[in-house]
């Protein structure tokens, strides 16, 4: 069975990294995470951050980069990724007001993805639940984004919580985009009416089934994110990591 490493999306720890980025990364490494998905570098330069994660034996799995930066500052964004050693740039969020906005997004992602490819970087798109709403042609917005781009130009970062919340099967989506899904956001969801973010293994998302699909789907990184937590984010991540250590043997070695 192929070993797929586990990273944490640092948005989970946005308050902690704002106060003490280095100390937070040390705690992440101590918990057993193998990489990080950045959502900004705080006050660090890319070189300083690379030196720090090297010291902690962490890898830069990927980086969430605002769409505006992808549109207006992609050359510099790519250089930062190269310095960090990250192979993936992720468009993390898009706020459409009309179907026309999706057409413009797709055009932008095509251009940006081609430019990333030339530099040895892969562009991915991260979903929420609203992209699962159907457009006028009967396709969901998320289908449209991936169907109307080339698989080598744009890849997925499927977020299993948001798929589940939209009433979709994460497994079906992973199967559909097999070979196009290098990054997967692992999240669980409470079983109550609130459908709140939950630690892995404590909610209603079939995380085990997702993990079982990893090798076949070509997943290169599992990325744990918990947008909000009812306990401290680090405590939530420890619970999620303890669950993963039971499921992914290499984490316990």
C-alpha positions in Angstrom: 0.0 0.0 0.0 1.4 3.4 -1.0 2.3 5.7 1.8 0.4 9.0 1.5 1.7 11.7 3.8 -0.5 13.9 6.0 -0.4 17.7 6.3 -2.4 20.3 8.1 -4.0 23.3 6.6 -2.7 26.2 8.7 -6.0 28.1 8.4 -7.0 25.8 11.2 -4.4 27.4 13.4 -4.8 31.0 12.1 -5.0 32.5 15.6 -2.1 30.4 16.9 0.2 31.2 14.0 -0.5 34.9 14.2 0.7 34.9 17.8 3.6 32.4 17.4 4.2 30.9 13.9 7.3 29.0 14.8 6.0 27.6 18.1 2.8 26.5 16.4 4.8 24.7 13.7 6.8 22.9 16.3 3.6 21.7 18.0 2.4 20.4 14.6 5.6 18.5 14.0 5.3 17.0 17.5 1.8 15.8 16.8 3.2 13.8 13.9 2.1 15.8 10.9 4.5 15.5 7.9 3.7 18.7 6.1 1.8 21.9 6.1 -0.6 23.6 3.6 0.1 27.3 3.9 -2.5 30.0 4.0 0.0 32.8 4.1 3.5 33.0 5.7 2.9 35.6 8.3 6.0 37.9 8.7 8.3 35.3 7.2 10.0 35.4 3.9 9.7 32.2 1.8 13.4 31.4 2.5 13.0 31.9 6.2 9.9 29.7 6.2 11.7 27.0 4.2 14.6 27.0 6.6 12.2 26.6 9.5 10.1 23.8 8.1 13.4 22.0 7.1 14.6 22.2 10.7 11.3 20.7 11.8 11.4 18.0 9.1 8.1 19.3 7.6 7.3 19.6 3.9 5.4 22.3 2.1 2.5 20.2 0.8 0.8 23.1 -1.0 -0.4 26.7 -0.5 -3.8 28.3 -0.6 -3.4 31.5 -2.6 -6.2 34.1 -2.9 -7.7 34.2 -6.4 -6.6 37.9 -6.7 -3.0 36.9 -6.3 -3.3 34.1 -8.8 -4.8 36.6 -11.2 -2.5 39.5 -10.7 0.8 38.2 -9.1 1.2 34.6 -10.3 4.9 34.9 -11.2 5.8 35.9 -7.7 3.4 33.3 -6.2 5.2 30.6 -8.3 8.6 31.8 -7.1 7.5 31.5 -3.5 6.3 28.0 -4.1 9.6 27.0 -5.6 11.5 28.4 -2.6 9.2 26.6 -0.2 9.5 23.3 -2.2 5.7 23.2 -2.7 4.4 21.6 -5.9 0.8 22.8 -5.6 -1.0 26.2 -5.7 -4.6 26.0 -4.6 -7.4 28.5 -5.4 -9.1 28.3 -2.0 -12.3 30.3 -2.4 -14.4 32.0 -5.1 -17.5 34.1 -4.5 -19.7 34.1 -7.7 -22.6 36.4 -8.2 -23.7 35.0 -11.5 -23.0 32.2 -14.0 -20.9 34.6 -16.0 -18.5 34.8 -13.0 -17.9 31.0 -13.4 -17.0 31.5 -17.1 -14.5 34.2 -16.2 -13.1 32.0 -13.4 -12.6 29.0 -15.7 -10.8 31.3 -18.3 -8.5 32.6 -15.5 -7.8 29.1 -14.2 -6.9 27.8 -17.6 -4.4 30.6 -18.2 -3.0 30.3 -14.7 -2.8 26.5 -14.8 -0.9 26.6 -18.1 1.6 29.1 -16.6 2.0 27.0 -13.5 2.7 23.8 -15.6 5.5 25.6 -17.4 7.2 26.1 -14.0 6.6 22.6 -12.7 3.8 23.7 -10.4 0.2 22.3 -10.4 -2.8 24.5 -9.9 -5.8 23.0 -7.9 -9.3 24.2 -7.1 -10.7 23.7 -3.6 -14.5 23.4 -3.2 -17.0 24.5 -0.7 -20.7 23.4 -0.8 -22.1 26.2 -3.0 -20.3 24.9 -6.1 -22.5 21.9 -5.9 -25.5 24.0 -6.9 -26.7 23.4 -10.5 -26.2 25.9 -13.2 -28.7 26.5 -16.0 -27.3 23.7 -18.2 -28.0 21.2 -15.4 -24.4 20.7 -14.4 -23.1 21.6 -11.0 -20.7 24.6 -10.9 -17.9 22.2 -9.7 -18.5 19.8 -12.6 -18.4 22.7 -14.9 -15.1 24.0 -13.5 -13.4 20.7 -14.0 -15.2 19.6 -17.2 -14.4 22.8 -19.0 -10.7 22.7 -18.1 -8.0 20.3 -19.1 -7.1 17.7 -16.5 -3.4 18.6 -16.7 -4.2 22.3 -16.4 -6.4 22.2 -13.3 -6.6 19.5 -10.6 -8.9 19.1 -7.6 -8.5 19.6 -3.9 -11.8 17.9 -2.9 -13.0 18.9 0.5 -15.0 15.9 1.8 -16.8 17.9 4.5 -18.3 20.4 2.0 -19.2 17.6 -0.4 -21.0 15.7 2.3 -22.8 18.9 3.5 -24.0 19.5 0.0 -25.5 16.0 0.0 -22.9 14.6 -2.3 -20.8 11.4 -1.9 -17.1 12.2 -1.5 -16.3 8.7 -2.8 -18.2 9.3 -6.0 -16.3 12.5 -6.6 -12.9 10.9 -5.8 -13.8 8.1 -8.3 -14.9 10.6 -10.9 -11.7 12.5 -10.8 -9.3 9.6 -10.2 -5.8 10.7 -11.3 -6.9 14.3 -11.0 -7.1 14.5 -7.2 -3.6 15.0 -5.8 -4.9 16.8 -2.7 -7.8 15.9 -0.4 -9.1 17.9 2.5 -10.0 15.5 5.3 -12.8 16.8 7.6 -15.6 15.3 9.5 -19.1 16.6 10.3 -21.2 16.3 13.4 -24.3 14.1 13.2 -26.6 16.8 14.6 -28.7 19.4 12.8 -25.9 21.9 12.9 -23.6 19.8 10.8 -20.6 21.4 12.5 -16.9 20.7 11.8 -15.8 17.7 13.7 -12.6 15.9 14.5 -11.8 12.9 12.2 -13.5 9.7 13.3 -16.1 11.5 15.5 -18.7 12.4 13.0 -20.8 11.1 10.1 -18.4 11.4 7.1 -17.0 8.0 6.1 -13.4 9.0 6.4 -12.3 5.3 6.3 -13.7 4.9 2.9 -12.0 8.0 1.6 -8.6 6.9 3.0 -9.1 3.5 1.3 -9.4 5.3 -2.1 -6.2 7.2 -1.8 -3.8 5.1 -3.7 -6.2 4.2 -6.5 -7.2 7.9 -6.9 -3.6 9.1 -7.0 -3.8 11.2 -3.9 -0.4 12.7 -3.0 -1.3 14.5 0.3 -4.1 14.1 2.8 -4.6 17.5 4.4 -6.4 17.9 7.7 -8.4 21.0 8.2 -11.0 22.0 10.8 -12.4 25.5 9.9 -13.7 25.9 13.4 -13.5 23.9 16.6 -15.5 23.7 19.9 -12.2 23.0 21.7 -8.7 24.4 21.0 -7.7 23.8 17.4 -4.5 22.0 18.5 -6.6 19.7 20.7 -8.9 19.0 17.7 -5.9 18.3 15.5 -4.4 15.9 18.0 -7.7 13.9 18.1 -7.7 13.8 14.3 -4.1 12.7 14.1 -4.7 10.0 16.7 -7.5 8.7 14.5 -5.2 8.8 11.4 -2.4 7.0 13.3 -4.8 4.0 13.7 -5.6 4.1 10.0 -2.3 4.9 8.4 0.4 2.6 9.7 3.3 4.8 8.6 2.3 7.5 11.1 2.9 5.2 14.0 6.3 4.0 13.0 
